[in-house]
Amino acid sequence: MKYILLIILITFTTHVSAALKEYKLPTAEDGEIVFIVDDETKLPVSASDDMARVIEGALTFLPKKPGESLRWTWQYRIQFLTDQKVKSVVIEDERDEKIKLLIEDDKPLIVNNEWTGVEKSMHLSKSSFEMMKSEETWLLLRRVRITYEDGQESKLHQMIVVTQPMRIDILNKTIAALKARE
């Protein structure tokens, strides 16, 4: 499946300035977790351990099929820092009181030490369009659980921040791309 604009919005950074801020936020199952934000760029720092690093959390729009409304989704990318064989990748929403499964990949395809996963897409309805235009900043908390063939595990907690200007920009770019295709 091809994307209109494959990676439109990267919501955290792997390049870190000297000014870091820590935020303790409650999660659904793991209690309070420290999330780190680069105070200069205002972007969350990429979650990582010795085995893996979350390098992308992107809001993305999917191609519009004739007679169908535009669809949107979240795409994630993880970089593996060792040659350890990956058995599974699970991404969960941990913002609310109950954890919500977003992606479960029991046969992850690793290419050039990277994995990419996409959540189930949603149609861009009038209500979701209004939500995209709202002034509210979206604060998403994702738990990434990776199981390796040797039984080791990575559990990474990633904050994703999406502001209204970011969402408006992605909508404008998507609309321009659709018009260019006509």
C-alpha positions in Angstrom: 0.0 0.0 0.0 1.5 3.4 -1.0 1.1 6.5 1.1 0.2 9.9 -0.2 3.0 11.4 1.8 4.9 8.6 3.4 6.4 10.3 6.4 4.9 13.7 6.9 5.4 14.3 10.6 8.2 13.0 12.8 7.0 13.6 16.4 10.2 13.1 18.4 13.9 13.6 18.0 17.0 11.5 18.2 19.2 14.6 18.1 19.2 16.1 21.6 20.4 19.5 22.7 21.9 20.2 26.1 18.5 21.4 27.5 16.4 18.4 28.5 13.2 18.4 30.6 11.8 15.4 32.4 8.1 14.8 32.8 6.6 12.1 35.0 3.4 10.9 33.6 1.1 8.1 34.7 0.7 5.1 32.4 -2.0 2.4 32.3 0.1 -0.4 33.7 3.6 0.7 34.4 2.9 3.5 36.9 4.6 6.9 36.5 7.2 7.0 33.7 9.8 9.6 33.1 9.5 11.0 29.6 12.3 13.3 28.3 11.7 16.4 26.1 14.3 18.5 24.3 13.5 21.9 25.7 15.0 23.6 22.7 13.1 21.8 20.0 10.1 21.0 22.2 10.1 17.4 20.8 10.1 14.3 22.9 13.4 12.4 22.9 13.4 9.0 21.2 12.9 6.1 23.7 15.7 3.6 23.6 17.6 0.9 25.4 20.7 -1.2 24.5 18.7 -3.2 21.9 16.3 -0.8 20.2 15.3 2.8 19.6 11.9 4.2 18.5 12.8 6.5 15.6 9.4 7.5 14.3 5.8 8.1 15.2 4.2 9.7 12.2 0.7 10.8 11.5 0.1 9.7 7.9 -2.7 9.8 5.3 -3.4 6.9 3.0 -4.4 7.1 -0.7 -8.0 7.9 -1.4 -9.8 5.3 -3.4 -12.5 6.3 -5.8 -15.7 7.0 -3.9 -14.0 6.7 -0.5 -13.1 9.3 2.1 -9.5 10.0 2.9 -8.1 7.7 5.6 -5.5 8.5 8.3 -3.3 6.4 10.6 -0.2 6.3 12.7 3.0 4.7 11.5 5.9 3.7 13.8 9.5 2.8 13.0 12.0 1.0 15.3 15.7 0.7 14.7 17.5 -2.3 16.2 20.9 -1.7 17.6 22.1 -5.3 17.7 21.8 -8.3 15.4 19.5 -10.0 17.9 16.6 -11.8 16.1 13.2 -10.2 16.8 10.3 -12.5 17.7 7.6 -9.9 18.1 6.8 -6.2 18.3 3.7 -4.8 20.2 2.7 -1.2 20.3 0.1 -0.1 22.9 -1.6 3.1 23.8 -0.9 3.7 27.5 -2.4 7.1 28.0 -5.7 6.1 29.6 -6.4 3.9 32.6 -6.6 0.7 30.5 -3.9 -0.3 28.0 -5.1 -0.5 24.3 -3.4 -2.7 21.8 -2.6 -0.8 18.6 -0.2 -3.2 16.7 0.8 -6.8 17.4 3.3 -8.2 14.9 4.3 -11.8 15.6 6.3 -12.1 12.4 8.1 -8.8 12.2 9.9 -8.0 8.9 13.2 -6.4 9.8 14.9 -4.6 6.9 18.3 -2.9 7.4 17.8 -3.3 11.2 14.5 -1.4 11.1 10.9 -2.4 11.6 7.9 -0.4 10.4 4.3 -0.9 11.7 1.1 0.9 10.8 -2.1 1.1 13.0 -5.5 0.3 11.6 -6.6 3.3 9.4 -9.6 5.5 10.1 -11.7 7.4 7.6 -11.4 11.2 7.9 -14.9 12.0 9.0 -16.4 15.4 9.8 -15.7 14.8 13.5 -12.1 13.6 13.0 -11.5 16.6 10.6 -12.8 18.9 13.4 -10.5 17.2 15.9 -7.5 17.7 13.5 -8.4 21.4 13.3 -8.8 21.9 17.1 -6.3 24.0 19.0 -5.7 21.2 21.5 -2.2 19.6 21.5 -2.3 15.8 21.3 -0.2 14.1 23.9 0.1 10.4 23.1 1.9 7.8 25.2 3.0 4.6 23.5 4.5 1.5 25.1 6.6 -0.5 22.7 7.3 -4.1 23.8 9.8 -6.1 21.8 10.5 -9.8 22.4 13.7 -11.3 21.0 14.3 -15.0 20.0 16.6 -15.5 23.0 13.9 -14.4 25.5 15.2 -10.9 26.1 12.7 -8.1 26.0 12.7 -4.3 25.4 10.0 -2.2 26.9 10.2 1.4 25.7 7.8 4.2 26.6 7.5 6.9 23.9 5.8 10.2 24.2 4.4 11.7 21.0 3.3 15.4 20.8 1.3 16.7 17.9 0.3 20.4 17.8 -2.5 22.0 15.8 0.0 23.7 13.4 1.5 20.2 12.7 -1.9 18.8 12.0 -2.9 21.7 9.8 0.4 21.4 7.9 -0.2 17.7 7.2 -3.8 18.3 6.1 -2.6 21.1 3.7 0.2 18.9 2.3 -2.2 16.0 1.8 -4.8 18.1 0.1 -2.1 19.5 -2.2 -0.9 16.0 -3.0 -4.5 14.9 -3.8 -5.1 17.9 -6.1 -1.8 17.2 -7.9 -2.9 13.6 -8.6 -6.1 14.8 -10.3 
